[in-house]
Amino acid sequence: METVDILLEKASEIVTLQGQNIPRIKEQMNELSIIPNSSIAIKDGRIVDIGKNFNYKAENVIDVSGKTILPGFVDPHTHVVFAGSREFELDMKLKGLSYMDILNKGGGIFHTVNETRKSSEENLLSQSKKRLDTMIFHGTTSCEAKSGYGLDTKNELKILKIQNKLNKIHEMDIISTFLGAHAVPKNISSNDYVDIVINEMIPRTKDLASFCDVFCEKGVFSKEQSKNILESGKKYGLIPKLHADEIVDTSGASLAAEVGAISADHLLMSSYKGLKEMAAKNIIGVLLPGTPFSLMQQRYAPARKMIDLGVPVALATDLNPNCWCENMQFIIQLACLNMKMTPAEAVTAATFNAACAIGLNDFIGSIEKGKKADVIVLDCPSYKFIPYHFGVNLVETVVKNGNVVKAKF
């Protein structure tokens, strides 16, 4: 009888998402490859077997009868590293003030930039680690993290270095994105700042980031400026991503297709043409329903249209001071209840397609032999309980890299 490290025994269902190793589209997003009444064997941080009637022994045998096993959630769009908070903005939002009104009253991104610049590396590390702890407690086992609250070379690099340190010391796997082009700092023209991003910041991101992102939006960075930044990043090995068409249609979706981005995120206002171009290039649309929810907007990204067009859809929290959410279960709930995604589509978007959006689908995002043992146990008999039983944390056990990091027995 072979000995393994962990046995998760007798799950009501294991949502494996086994199958093709490319982003899932259309009806594929409903195909979860569920194995009922089964178990998982884990050894040396990897999944070694999935099925019934196992002939293994293990020191750590966890009875998960009546419960559901999923791949660990993957959060492909976060701003984990920042200082301070902006809870004072809520009263302003409730009184109907616009984002620009709040900005002019000392809120908005520049408040966070000022707090982040003033904060020590030790303080930023501590605050960010706490957010990662909350994420993993709710079932997220891998995430992307962006810079963007420095807006100068020194502080952008500081954020990237903290993210890399967190990746080494925290259970969470973190993949970094350079987002120096998150906003245009005060007292400088956008063209002058783009020159700094391209000529000072990007060349110094070596070994600190995998992706380059830009906020392509009216009044922030134009399509042409965004393209120049993303093409410059490619010269230094940074794969393009972009914040696209969140507030107005700036042809960000089309730009994503043009530059060969791995993903375009937000997409609330994207044109039919832009979405079709993304679908043709298999570019992942990362949807962030927590953002319009936190802004009290009625409009969400057109998830149904995107899926019907063949855009591979992923979900993410957009964790940041203006959308402070570490819980991918809540994002799945918003996706189903406010964007009309099916529970199966939302689970695919929060696991496998999310892993594709950060280039990690060879290792995580599905439960398959040889993949990393990043799995979560939900205290419910079916994945359909995630949007059905909302307002609670359904995650009971988290196994990350073959180690139990959260357990409630």
RODO-2510 file (C-alpha; in nm, 4 decimals, decimal comma):
residues 409
     n   res          X          Y          Z
     1     m     0,0000     0,0000     0,0000
     2     e     0,1526     0,3275    -0,1114
     3     t     0,2001     0,6020     0,1478
     4     v     0,1022     0,9595     0,0643
     5     d     0,1055     1,2810     0,2659
     6     i    -0,2645     1,3700     0,2663
     7     l    -0,5864     1,1888     0,1805
     8     l    -0,9038     1,3912     0,1314
     9     e    -1,1610     1,1125     0,1529
    10     k    -1,5180     1,0652     0,0351
    11     a    -1,6036     1,4104    -0,0986
    12     s    -1,9589     1,4589    -0,2177
    13     e    -1,8102     1,5935    -0,5399
    14     i    -1,4691     1,6894    -0,6735
    15     v    -1,4860     1,9710    -0,9262
    16     t    -1,1755     1,8847    -1,1263
    17     l    -1,1991     2,1066    -1,4384
    18     q    -0,9927     1,8402    -1,6108
    19     g    -0,9643     1,8728    -1,9870
    20     q    -0,8026     2,1003    -2,2400
    21     n    -0,5213     2,3181    -2,1107
    22     i    -0,6252     2,6350    -2,2928
    23     p    -0,8764     2,9004    -2,1831
    24     r    -1,2322     2,7688    -2,1782
    25     i    -1,4902     2,9473    -2,3943
    26     k    -1,8646     2,9351    -2,4548
    27     e    -2,0217     2,6057    -2,3420
    28     q    -1,6805     2,4732    -2,2294
    29     m    -1,7144     2,7059    -1,9294
    30     n    -2,0034     2,4910    -1,8039
    31     e    -1,8054     2,1672    -1,8261
    32     l    -1,6554     2,1123    -1,4805
    33     s    -1,5638     1,7411    -1,5046
    34     i    -1,7134     1,6592    -1,1668
    35     i    -1,6291     1,3271    -0,9998
    36     p    -1,8893     1,2371    -0,7337
    37     n    -1,8190     1,0491    -0,4097
    38     s    -1,4414     1,0476    -0,4566
    39     s    -1,1085     1,1140    -0,2876
    40     i    -0,7762     1,2882    -0,3578
    41     a    -0,4271     1,1640    -0,2730
    42     i    -0,1493     1,4214    -0,2278
    43     k     0,2242     1,3658    -0,2004
    44     d     0,5259     1,5995    -0,2189
    45     g     0,3035     1,8958    -0,2949
    46     r     0,1395     1,7336    -0,5970
    47     i    -0,1852     1,5577    -0,6736
    48     v    -0,1036     1,1897    -0,7299
    49     d    -0,4496     1,0400    -0,7683
    50     i    -0,8205     1,1223    -0,7876
    51     g    -1,0979     0,8670    -0,7712
    52     k    -1,2690     0,5951    -0,5692
    53     n    -1,1577     0,2820    -0,3808
    54     f    -0,8096     0,4118    -0,3083
    55     n    -0,5386     0,1832    -0,1793
    56     y    -0,3291     0,4475    -0,0010
    57     k    -0,2369     0,5182     0,3556
    58     a    -0,1495     0,8586     0,4998
    59     e    -0,0730     1,0164     0,8340
    60     n    -0,3142     1,2990     0,7545
    61     v    -0,6486     1,1532     0,6509
    62     i    -0,9241     1,4142     0,6266
    63     d    -1,2839     1,2959     0,6048
    64     v    -1,4672     1,5336     0,3714
    65     s    -1,7901     1,3369     0,3466
    66     g    -2,0773     1,5499     0,2193
    67     k    -1,8404     1,8294     0,1153
    68     t    -1,7141     1,9746    -0,2109
    69     i    -1,3541     1,9977    -0,3322
    70     l    -1,2492     2,2666    -0,5794
    71     p    -0,9169     2,3872    -0,7178
    72     g    -0,7937     2,6771    -0,5089
    73     f    -0,9317     3,0060    -0,6334
    74     v    -0,6987     3,2139    -0,8496
    75     d    -0,7341     3,5924    -0,8263
    76     p    -0,5844     3,7408    -1,1458
    77     h    -0,6303     4,1124    -1,0746
    78     t    -0,5376     4,2645    -0,7380
    79     h    -0,3611     4,5669    -0,5937
    80     v    -0,2476     4,3959    -0,2744
    81     v     0,0296     4,6369    -0,1716
    82     f    -0,0924     4,9762    -0,0536
    83     a    -0,1062     5,1791     0,2660
    84     g    -0,3967     5,3414     0,4429
    85     s    -0,7676     5,3219     0,3711
    86     r    -1,0402     5,5372     0,2174
    87     e    -1,3506     5,4566     0,4170
    88     f    -1,4215     5,8318     0,4410
    89     e    -1,5171     5,8253     0,0718
    90     l    -1,8304     5,6194     0,1349
    91     d    -2,0298     5,9129     0,2731
    92     m    -1,9285     6,1152    -0,0324
    93     k    -2,0433     5,8388    -0,2674
    94     l    -2,3745     5,8134    -0,0830
    95     k    -2,4243     6,1887    -0,1325
    96     g    -2,3777     6,1442    -0,5064
    97     l    -2,0283     6,2872    -0,5461
    98     s    -1,8447     6,1704    -0,8573
    99     y    -1,4998     6,0134    -0,8623
   100     m    -1,3526     6,3478    -0,9715
   101     d    -1,5379     6,5299    -0,6912
   102     i    -1,3907     6,2874    -0,4391
   103     l    -1,0467     6,3272    -0,5947
   104     n    -1,0693     6,7056    -0,5589
   105     k    -1,1636     6,6663    -0,1931
   106     g    -0,8463     6,4721    -0,1147
   107     g    -0,9692     6,1204    -0,1829
   108     g    -0,9125     5,8856    -0,4717
   109     i    -0,5944     5,7271    -0,5947
   110     f    -0,3677     6,0148    -0,4934
   111     h    -0,4647     5,9737    -0,1293
   112     t    -0,3454     5,6129    -0,1502
   113     v    -0,0315     5,7139    -0,3411
   114     n     0,0606     5,9634    -0,0682
   115     e     0,0008     5,7082     0,2086
   116     t     0,1973     5,4400     0,0233
   117     r     0,4921     5,6672    -0,0465
   118     k     0,5101     5,7651     0,3226
   119     s     0,4853     5,4075     0,4455
   120     s     0,7938     5,2049     0,5312
   121     e     0,8635     4,8771     0,3571
   122     e     0,8065     4,6979     0,6875
   123     n     0,4635     4,8559     0,7307
   124     l     0,3614     4,7848     0,3713
   125     l     0,4765     4,4257     0,4070
   126     s     0,2762     4,3814     0,7275
   127     q    -0,0444     4,5346     0,5888
   128     s    -0,0216     4,3391     0,2656
   129     k     0,0521     4,0098     0,4414
   130     k    -0,2653     4,0543     0,6443
   131     r    -0,4657     4,0927     0,3235
   132     l    -0,3071     3,7786     0,1803
   133     d    -0,3965     3,5917     0,5000
   134     t    -0,7595     3,6909     0,4519
   135     m    -0,7506     3,5847     0,0867
   136     i    -0,6174     3,2380     0,1622
   137     f    -0,8643     3,2008     0,4511
   138     h    -1,1414     3,2438     0,1914
   139     g    -0,9888     2,9944    -0,0512
   140     t    -0,7590     3,1937    -0,2814
   141     t    -0,4311     3,0081    -0,3242
   142     s    -0,2662     3,2106    -0,6063
   143     c    -0,2957     3,5715    -0,7144
   144     e    -0,1607     3,8444    -0,9355
   145     a    -0,0519     4,1681    -0,7647
   146     k     0,0072     4,5034    -0,9313
   147     s     0,2215     4,7994    -0,8436
   148     g     0,0677     5,1376    -0,9241
   149     y     0,0452     5,3277    -0,5963
   150     g     0,3966     5,4668    -0,6211
   151     l     0,3807     5,6674    -0,9453
   152     d     0,7512     5,7386    -0,9316
   153     t     1,0452     5,5109    -1,0001
   154     k     1,1547     5,4705    -0,6388
   155     n     0,8146     5,3766    -0,5025
   156     e     0,7024     5,1608    -0,7950
   157     l     1,0152     4,9522    -0,7486
   158     k     0,9553     4,9461    -0,3727
   159     i     0,6105     4,7943    -0,4269
   160     l     0,7410     4,5345    -0,6736
   161     k     1,0168     4,4330    -0,4313
   162     i     0,7633     4,3939    -0,1481
   163     q     0,5457     4,1756    -0,3722
   164     n     0,8421     3,9551    -0,4518
   165     k     0,9295     3,9276    -0,0831
   166     l     0,5698     3,8344    -0,0007
   167     n     0,5868     3,5637    -0,2660
   168     k     0,8832     3,4138    -0,0809
   169     i     0,7499     3,4342     0,2748
   170     h     0,3755     3,3759     0,2294
   171     e     0,1926     3,0549     0,1413
   172     m     0,0201     3,2385    -0,1428
   173     d     0,1809     3,2216    -0,4860
   174     i     0,2037     3,5799    -0,6140
   175     i     0,2844     3,6830    -0,9687
   176     s     0,3738     4,0502    -1,0129
   177     t     0,2543     4,3083    -1,2631
   178     f     0,4186     4,6455    -1,3218
   179     l     0,1493     4,9170    -1,3304
   180     g     0,3506     5,2371    -1,3223
   181     a     0,0939     5,3780    -1,5669
   182     h    -0,1922     5,3653    -1,3156
   183     a    -0,2512     5,7406    -1,3135
   184     v    -0,0739     6,0592    -1,4163
   185     p     0,0941     6,2197    -1,1136
   186     k     0,0127     6,5790    -1,0292
   187     n     0,2271     6,8586    -1,1729
   188     i     0,3481     6,6615    -1,4767
   189     s     0,2087     6,6141    -1,8245
   190     s     0,0918     6,2716    -1,9315
   191     n     0,3470     6,2612    -2,2147
   192     d     0,6329     6,3455    -1,9793
   193     y     0,5174     6,0794    -1,7347
   194     v     0,4892     5,8194    -2,0126
   195     d     0,8536     5,8944    -2,0969
   196     i     0,9491     5,8253    -1,7343
   197     v     0,7529     5,4989    -1,7321
   198     i     0,9171     5,3826    -2,0549
   199     n     1,2723     5,5065    -2,0053
   200     e     1,3219     5,4932    -1,6257
   201     m     1,0799     5,2428    -1,4768
   202     i     1,0393     4,9597    -1,7252
   203     p     1,4139     4,8954    -1,7734
   204     r     1,4429     4,8452    -1,3955
   205     t     1,1655     4,5871    -1,3632
   206     k     1,3944     4,2971    -1,4562
   207     d     1,3238     3,9958    -1,2337
   208     l     1,0585     4,1980    -1,0447
   209     a     0,7537     4,1585    -1,2700
   210     s     0,6068     3,9243    -1,5286
   211     f     0,3452     4,1568    -1,6777
   212     c     0,3073     4,5213    -1,7751
   213     d    -0,0324     4,6857    -1,7272
   214     v    -0,1666     5,0319    -1,8095
   215     f    -0,4868     5,2177    -1,7251
   216     c    -0,6119     5,2924    -2,0758
   217     e    -0,8929     5,5382    -2,0054
   218     k    -1,0186     5,8822    -2,1023
   219     g    -0,8316     6,1434    -1,9010
   220     v    -0,5638     5,8939    -1,7967
   221     f    -0,3620     5,7228    -2,0726
   222     s    -0,4724     5,7316    -2,4347
   223     k    -0,4766     5,4292    -2,6607
   224     e    -0,1583     5,5508    -2,8311
   225     q     0,0221     5,6149    -2,5010
   226     s    -0,0926     5,2783    -2,3682
   227     k     0,0338     5,1006    -2,6771
   228     n     0,3753     5,2681    -2,6463
   229     i     0,4043     5,1600    -2,2828
   230     l     0,2968     4,8015    -2,3502
   231     e     0,5236     4,7632    -2,6535
   232     s     0,8145     4,9003    -2,4485
   233     g     0,7378     4,6484    -2,1760
   234     k     0,7478     4,3655    -2,4299
   235     k     1,1079     4,4596    -2,5146
   236     y     1,1966     4,3829    -2,1523
   237     g     1,0027     4,0563    -2,1409
   238     l     0,6874     4,1959    -1,9779
   239     i     0,3671     4,0396    -2,1120
   240     p     0,0940     4,2999    -2,1806
   241     k    -0,2204     4,3354    -1,9712
   242     l    -0,4442     4,6380    -1,9521
   243     h    -0,7258     4,8086    -1,7674
   244     a    -0,9625     4,8564    -2,0601
   245     d    -1,2873     5,0422    -2,1251
   246     e    -1,3926     5,0707    -1,7622
   247     i    -1,5526     5,4164    -1,7766
   248     v    -1,5766     5,4911    -2,1499
   249     d    -1,4939     5,2943    -2,4640
   250     t    -1,1358     5,3898    -2,5469
   251     s    -1,0892     5,0914    -2,7810
   252     g    -0,8993     4,9183    -2,5028
   253     a    -1,0343     4,5772    -2,6021
   254     s    -0,9087     4,6311    -2,9576
   255     l    -0,5718     4,7440    -2,8226
   256     a    -0,5462     4,4229    -2,6205
   257     a    -0,5873     4,2249    -2,9414
   258     e    -0,3425     4,4497    -3,1263
   259     v    -0,0579     4,4099    -2,8768
   260     g    -0,1264     4,0428    -2,7992
   261     a    -0,2179     4,0971    -2,4348
   262     i    -0,2759     3,7958    -2,2122
   263     s    -0,5835     3,9708    -2,0723
   264     a    -0,7903     4,2861    -2,0795
   265     d    -0,9660     4,3720    -1,7541
   266     h    -1,2892     4,5574    -1,6556
   267     l    -1,4461     4,5875    -2,0074
   268     l    -1,7716     4,7466    -1,8927
   269     m    -1,7915     4,9771    -2,1960
   270     s    -1,6120     4,7714    -2,4622
   271     s    -1,7532     4,7729    -2,8140
   272     y    -1,8853     4,4672    -2,9956
   273     k    -1,5959     4,5073    -3,2407
   274     g    -1,3365     4,5106    -2,9616
   275     l    -1,4814     4,2051    -2,7914
   276     k    -1,4921     4,0162    -3,1218
   277     e    -1,1236     4,0973    -3,1743
   278     m    -1,0428     3,9674    -2,8266
   279     a    -1,2342     3,6467    -2,8969
   280     a    -1,0474     3,5971    -3,2252
   281     k    -0,7134     3,6235    -3,0411
   282     n    -0,8311     3,4170    -2,7395
   283     i    -0,7515     3,7069    -2,5068
   284     i    -0,8998     3,6585    -2,1618
   285     g    -1,1511     3,9098    -2,0354
   286     v    -1,0997     3,9508    -1,6615
   287     l    -1,4237     4,0796    -1,5113
   288     l    -1,4303     4,2620    -1,1780
   289     p    -1,7896     4,2819    -1,0525
   290     g    -1,6777     4,4000    -0,7103
   291     t    -1,5768     4,7336    -0,8619
   292     p    -1,9177     4,8513    -0,9895
   293     f    -2,0697     4,7036    -0,6731
   294     s    -1,8438     4,9139    -0,4513
   295     l    -1,9086     5,2215    -0,6660
   296     m    -2,2851     5,1616    -0,6435
   297     q    -2,3170     5,1475    -1,0209
   298     q    -2,6002     4,9790    -1,2054
   299     r    -2,3878     4,8715    -1,4992
   300     y    -2,1694     4,5610    -1,4938
   301     a    -1,9485     4,4092    -1,7624
   302     p    -2,1537     4,2279    -2,0308
   303     a    -2,0506     3,8784    -1,9280
   304     r    -2,3259     3,6994    -2,1219
   305     k    -2,2410     3,8815    -2,4441
   306     m    -1,8713     3,8096    -2,3975
   307     i    -1,9221     3,4384    -2,3335
   308     d    -2,1573     3,4106    -2,6310
   309     l    -1,8966     3,5817    -2,8515
   310     g    -1,6312     3,3329    -2,7445
   311     v    -1,4256     3,5544    -2,5136
   312     p    -1,2699     3,3384    -2,2390
   313     v    -1,3885     3,5015    -1,9180
   314     a    -1,2076     3,5102    -1,5825
   315     l    -1,3096     3,6696    -1,2528
   316     a    -1,1056     3,8697    -1,0015
   317     t    -1,1584     4,0811    -0,6905
   318     d    -0,9782     4,4007    -0,7979
   319     l    -0,8702     4,4193    -0,4326
   320     n    -0,7728     4,7838    -0,3715
   321     p    -0,8655     5,0694    -0,1321
   322     n    -1,1692     5,1582    -0,3466
   323     c    -1,2885     4,7956    -0,3749
   324     w    -1,1624     4,6271    -0,0601
   325     c    -1,2531     4,2639    -0,1118
   326     e    -1,0337     3,9569    -0,0601
   327     n    -1,3099     3,6999    -0,1095
   328     m    -1,3467     3,5250    -0,4464
   329     q    -1,6627     3,3531    -0,3216
   330     f    -1,8311     3,6937    -0,3093
   331     i    -1,7089     3,7702    -0,6607
   332     i    -1,8635     3,4443    -0,7866
   333     q    -2,1883     3,5466    -0,6183
   334     l    -2,1858     3,8880    -0,7892
   335     a    -2,1044     3,7239    -1,1222
   336     c    -2,4085     3,4974    -1,0961
   337     l    -2,6551     3,7393    -0,9412
   338     n    -2,5578     4,0598    -1,1245
   339     m    -2,3935     3,9407    -1,4478
   340     k    -2,6109     3,6337    -1,5103
   341     m    -2,3212     3,3882    -1,5307
   342     t    -2,4098     3,0299    -1,4429
   343     p    -2,2494     2,8877    -1,1264
   344     a    -2,0387     2,6565    -1,3443
   345     e    -1,9181     2,9445    -1,5639
   346     a    -1,8309     3,1480    -1,2571
   347     v    -1,6335     2,8610    -1,1017
   348     t    -1,4410     2,8113    -1,4273
   349     a    -1,3752     3,1857    -1,4405
   350     a    -1,2461     3,1903    -1,0810
   351     t    -1,0164     2,8890    -1,1189
   352     f    -0,8922     2,7592    -1,4534
   353     n    -0,9526     3,0643    -1,6729
   354     a    -0,8151     3,2834    -1,3958
   355     a    -0,4984     3,0719    -1,3949
   356     c    -0,4754     3,1188    -1,7732
   357     a    -0,5009     3,4968    -1,7226
   358     i    -0,1719     3,4943    -1,5320
   359     g    -0,0007     3,2196    -1,7302
   360     l    -0,0100     2,9525    -1,4573
   361     n    -0,2590     2,7051    -1,6052
   362     d     0,0107     2,4386    -1,6498
   363     f     0,0436     2,4198    -1,2710
   364     i    -0,2829     2,5305    -1,1070
   365     g    -0,6483     2,5987    -1,1815
   366     s    -0,7654     2,2377    -1,2102
   367     i    -0,7406     1,9162    -1,0098
   368     e    -0,5313     1,6776    -1,2183
   369     k    -0,2544     1,4281    -1,1563
   370     g     0,0822     1,6013    -1,1475
   371     k    -0,0528     1,9485    -1,0852
   372     k     0,0202     2,1414    -0,7679
   373     a    -0,1901     2,0331    -0,4733
   374     d    -0,3765     2,3627    -0,4380
   375     v    -0,7258     2,2518    -0,3370
   376     i    -1,0027     2,3781    -0,1126
   377     v    -1,2783     2,1957     0,0738
   378     l    -1,6156     2,3683     0,0949
   379     d    -1,8626     2,2780     0,3681
   380     c    -2,1467     2,2145     0,1253
   381     p    -2,2517     1,9237    -0,0982
   382     s    -2,2186     2,1060    -0,4324
   383     y    -2,0323     2,3943    -0,5962
   384     k    -2,3760     2,5455    -0,6657
   385     f    -2,3920     2,6470    -0,2997
   386     i    -2,1332     2,9213    -0,3591
   387     p    -2,3809     3,1666    -0,5164
   388     y    -2,6767     3,0066    -0,3356
   389     h    -2,5532     3,0319     0,0258
   390     f    -2,4045     3,3797     0,0270
   391     g    -2,2747     3,5987     0,3076
   392     v    -2,0666     3,3250     0,4738
   393     n    -1,7271     3,1674     0,4194
   394     l    -1,7952     2,8181     0,2878
   395     v    -1,4253     2,7257     0,2746
   396     e    -1,3398     2,4863     0,5545
   397     t    -0,9983     2,3498     0,4534
   398     v    -0,7255     2,4968     0,2321
   399     v    -0,4410     2,2827     0,1025
   400     k    -0,1639     2,4875    -0,0575
   401     n     0,1380     2,3220    -0,2189
   402     g     0,0382     2,0006    -0,0406
   403     n     0,0264     2,1644     0,3034
   404     v    -0,2869     2,2249     0,5076
   405     v    -0,2818     2,5984     0,5780
   406     k    -0,6367     2,6289     0,7069
   407     a    -0,8397     2,3539     0,8661
   408     k    -1,1587     2,3345     1,0688
   409     f    -1,2518     1,9830     1,1648
***
